Amino acid sequence: MRNHDLHIDESQALAEAGFRFGDKGTQSSRTIMLAELTELLAAVSADATRDDYLEAIISENVLGKQTASNRRLTAQRLSELYGLDPGIPIFRVLRRLWEADSNGRPLLALLCALARDPLLRATASAVLPMQAGQELLRSSMTDAITLVTEGRMNPSTTDKVARNAGSSWTQSGHLEGRVRKMRRLVLPTPPVVAFSLWLGFIQGSAGEDLLKTAWAGTLDTGPSDLLDLTLRAKQFGLIHVLVGGGVIEIDPSGLDPAEKRS
């Protein structure tokens, strides 16, 4: 059975990598904002600084927001979800893979947002175990959110988070439909699998266990296909993999452009 438990114990190492914790998150006001992220990364060069991203959103208004306050809020929310800072490892990895994999962008965005938005992460337990074609129950989303927030969020805000999270999972491809959300299976690319392996590695998993983490569990892919995609990611020069003698060695550390390989 796939591991779908995205509960993460807070640690300094994870925080330094770009993970975010707590019982608050961007889903209380926005979705994963895939369209805005796509427009922004198309408009700003891959070697941009954090100031470049903020200037593009706020001063240059590359996202076409009508007011200055909306531009500033958009910059804040995108920063919460993705970092928008080459000093943050998870954003460095996202940006590298974004350039290499246009087809995988919805899942790349989702994986990053899951690491950085505790409220979105909470809803994974409601969405990921569903069977293809099964309808998402609003109560399963609100129950998952209430569990993480321990009832401190009022019902109207909880409902808004559930709606935004439902839209986020639709943008990633895990759900389809406007009013009635139905589960569908996603098809990951090798770079997406590499990102999931890197997230598991940062969280402390190693070797073959990287194929069994909750990050890998977001990809709706069986073990043999996941290993095949992992080997293809190796062929693309994204990660190191050795398979032999019943042992699988996987090292995704070099996925971070700042990480020097030995």
C-alpha positions in Angstrom: 0.0 0.0 0.0 1.3 3.4 -0.9 2.5 5.8 1.9 0.2 8.9 1.8 1.1 10.3 5.2 2.7 13.7 4.5 3.1 14.5 8.2 6.5 16.1 8.7 8.2 16.6 12.0 9.8 20.1 12.1 13.5 20.2 12.0 16.2 22.8 11.4 17.5 20.9 8.4 14.1 20.8 6.7 13.5 24.5 7.5 16.8 25.3 5.9 15.9 23.3 2.8 12.7 25.4 2.5 10.0 23.3 4.2 7.4 25.3 6.2 5.5 24.1 9.3 2.6 25.1 11.6 -1.1 25.1 11.3 -1.4 28.0 8.8 -0.9 28.1 5.1 -1.5 29.8 1.8 -4.6 27.7 1.0 -6.6 29.9 3.4 -6.6 32.6 0.7 -5.1 31.2 -2.5 -4.6 27.9 -4.5 -1.2 26.8 -5.7 -1.4 29.6 -8.3 -0.1 27.4 -11.1 -1.0 29.9 -13.8 0.8 32.8 -12.0 3.9 30.7 -11.3 4.1 29.7 -14.9 3.8 33.3 -16.2 6.3 34.5 -13.7 9.0 31.9 -14.4 8.5 32.5 -18.1 9.1 36.2 -17.6 12.1 36.0 -15.3 15.5 34.4 -16.1 16.6 31.2 -14.4 19.5 33.0 -12.8 17.3 35.7 -11.3 17.6 36.9 -7.7 14.8 37.2 -5.2 14.7 40.9 -5.8 14.3 40.2 -9.5 11.2 38.1 -8.9 9.6 40.7 -6.6 10.4 43.5 -9.0 8.8 41.5 -11.9 5.6 41.0 -9.9 5.3 44.4 -8.1 7.1 47.0 -10.3 6.8 45.4 -13.8 3.4 43.8 -13.2 4.2 40.8 -15.4 1.2 39.0 -13.9 -1.2 41.8 -15.0 -2.7 42.6 -11.5 -4.9 45.6 -11.4 -3.7 47.2 -8.2 -0.5 47.7 -6.4 -1.9 46.0 -3.3 -2.9 43.0 -5.3 0.6 42.8 -6.8 2.2 42.9 -3.4 -0.1 40.2 -2.1 0.5 38.0 -5.1 4.3 38.3 -4.5 3.8 37.4 -0.9 1.6 34.3 -1.6 3.9 33.0 -4.4 6.8 33.5 -2.0 5.0 31.5 0.6 4.3 28.7 -1.8 7.6 28.5 -3.7 10.2 30.6 -2.1 11.1 32.7 -5.2 14.7 32.9 -3.8 17.7 31.1 -5.2 19.0 31.0 -1.6 16.3 28.4 -0.8 17.3 24.9 -1.9 13.8 23.7 -2.7 13.3 26.6 -5.0 16.6 26.0 -6.7 15.6 22.5 -7.4 12.1 23.5 -8.6 13.6 26.1 -10.9 16.1 23.7 -12.4 13.5 21.1 -13.1 11.0 23.7 -14.4 13.3 24.6 -17.2 13.8 20.9 -18.1 10.3 19.6 -17.9 7.4 21.6 -19.2 5.0 18.6 -19.1 5.7 18.0 -15.4 5.2 21.5 -14.2 1.8 21.0 -12.5 3.3 18.2 -10.4 6.5 20.0 -9.8 4.5 23.0 -8.4 2.4 20.7 -6.3 5.4 18.9 -4.7 7.0 22.2 -3.8 3.7 23.7 -2.5 3.1 20.5 -0.4 6.5 21.0 1.3 5.8 24.7 2.0 2.0 24.8 2.8 1.0 22.9 5.9 -2.7 23.3 5.0 -2.3 21.8 1.5 -0.2 19.0 3.0 -3.0 18.2 5.5 -5.4 17.6 2.6 -3.2 14.9 1.0 -4.7 12.3 3.3 -8.2 13.1 1.8 -7.1 13.1 -1.9 -4.3 10.6 -2.5 -5.9 7.4 -1.2 -8.9 7.8 -3.4 -9.6 5.5 -6.3 -9.7 6.8 -9.9 -13.2 8.0 -10.6 -14.2 8.3 -7.0 -15.9 11.6 -5.9 -14.1 13.7 -3.3 -16.3 14.4 -0.3 -16.0 17.9 1.2 -16.3 16.4 4.6 -13.1 14.4 4.1 -11.2 17.6 3.2 -12.6 19.6 6.1 -11.9 16.8 8.6 -8.3 16.6 7.4 -7.9 20.3 7.8 -9.6 20.3 11.3 -7.2 17.6 12.4 -4.2 19.6 11.7 -5.5 22.9 13.0 -7.0 21.2 16.0 -10.3 23.0 15.6 -8.7 26.5 15.9 -10.0 27.5 12.5 -13.6 28.6 12.2 -15.9 26.6 9.9 -16.1 29.3 7.2 -12.3 29.5 6.9 -12.0 25.7 7.0 -14.5 25.5 4.1 -12.5 28.1 2.1 -9.3 26.1 2.7 -11.1 23.0 1.4 -12.3 24.8 -1.7 -8.8 26.3 -2.5 -7.1 23.0 -1.8 -9.6 21.2 -4.0 -8.7 23.6 -6.8 -5.0 23.1 -6.1 -5.3 19.3 -6.5 -7.3 20.0 -9.7 -4.5 22.1 -11.1 -2.0 19.4 -10.3 -4.1 16.8 -12.2 -5.2 14.7 -9.2 -8.8 15.9 -9.4 -11.1 16.9 -12.2 -14.4 18.7 -12.4 -15.6 22.1 -11.2 -18.4 21.4 -8.7 -18.1 17.6 -8.3 -14.4 16.8 -7.9 -13.5 13.3 -9.1 -10.2 11.6 -8.6 -8.0 10.9 -11.6 -4.5 9.4 -11.8 -1.5 11.6 -12.7 1.3 10.5 -15.0 4.7 11.7 -13.6 7.7 12.4 -15.7 11.3 11.5 -14.8 12.1 15.0 -13.5 9.0 14.9 -11.3 10.1 11.6 -9.8 13.5 13.0 -9.2 12.0 15.9 -7.3 10.0 13.5 -5.1 13.1 11.5 -4.4 15.0 14.7 -3.5 12.2 15.7 -1.1 12.3 12.2 0.5 16.1 12.4 0.8 15.9 15.8 2.5 13.4 14.3 4.9 15.9 11.6 5.8 15.1 8.6 3.6 17.8 6.8 1.6 18.3 4.0 -1.0 15.3 2.0 -2.0 13.2 3.6 0.7 13.1 6.8 -1.4 10.7 4.9 -3.7 8.3 4.4 -0.8 8.0 7.8 0.8 4.8 9.9 0.9 6.4 12.2 -1.7 6.6 9.3 -4.1 3.1 8.3 -3.1 1.7 11.5 -4.6 2.6 10.3 -8.1 0.1 7.5 -8.5 2.8 5.1 -9.8 3.5 1.5 -8.9 7.0 0.4 -7.7 8.2 -1.0 -10.9 7.2 2.0 -13.0 8.6 4.3 -10.4 11.9 2.5 -10.5 11.9 2.8 -14.3 11.2 6.5 -14.1 14.0 6.8 -11.6 16.4 5.1 -14.0 15.3 7.4 -16.7 16.0 10.4 -14.4 19.5 9.0 -14.1 19.8 8.9 -17.9 18.9 12.6 -18.0 21.8 13.3 -15.6 19.5 14.4 -12.8 20.3 11.8 -10.1 22.7 8.9 -9.3 21.3 5.4 -9.3 22.9 2.0 -9.0 20.9 -1.2 -9.2 22.4 -4.7 -8.8 22.5 -7.7 -6.5 19.1 -6.9 -5.2 20.3 -3.6 -3.9 19.1 -0.2 -5.2 21.2 2.8 -4.4 19.7 6.3 -5.1 21.4 9.6 -4.6 19.3 12.6 -5.6 21.5 15.1 -3.7 23.0 16.5 -6.9 19.6 17.7 -8.0 20.3 20.9 -6.1 22.4 23.0 -8.5 24.4 24.3 -5.5 25.4 20.8 -4.4 28.8 19.8 -5.7 29.0 16.2 -6.7 32.0 14.2 -5.7 
